[in-house]
């Protein structure tokens, strides 16, 4: 089955593909016209545990979903210190409201402390001005976020927000994502910590 | 792993010190639980930058009784395991 999602804005290609995968369709090809949509489809394949391949043709991308992947080839990594039921939602670039310089320092300290903790969250979701943290020039912040990714935290960054702030090419760490995936993580979490 | 840590008696002092030490790219971190300071914001610098950091603070409006300096021995993640007060 072929879905033509070229010209469709994010997250429509993922929604169209997910609809078919939910129905049980496992021989699906989705045509998209940008790399971000392709990346989102790749992650959809991971969440559905199907094989995935893609090819580029005349500037368009054709993403193919296949049969159920053989997970024995890809053993899950150790997750002792990851609290997979915990999601952290960061929708601003400083903690709380009040004096900006203080809020910025608190955000640096919060991510620094999180990166050093014994228990780290399953995922961190950056939205609105929060995307300025993984896409900014403040190395301390990107170091902390990268350390969490290295330890196994999934970091999703709102693509619409990166685009709005003109930061799409500046993302230093984390994966570009969409409302669909981010809301799914929040709904699946046992607790969501909002900073 | 070791580093030098500056703690402050006021949050305003800590925030002013961030700009003062910006050239040394200090890491802003919470004051370790074993250290007592009025303000919870600490600035971590590389040991080799400690002297310059002290010099810059000494030449600033932040009074000498408004900050303290510590040498920290840390574990792999940077958590303090040994703390020595420095002059």
Interface residues (C-beta under 8 A of the other chain):
Chain A: X101 X102 X105 X108 X109 X112 X113 X115 X116 X139 X140 X147
Chain B: X11 X14 X15 X18 X25 X27 X28 X29 X30 X40 X41 X77 X78 X79
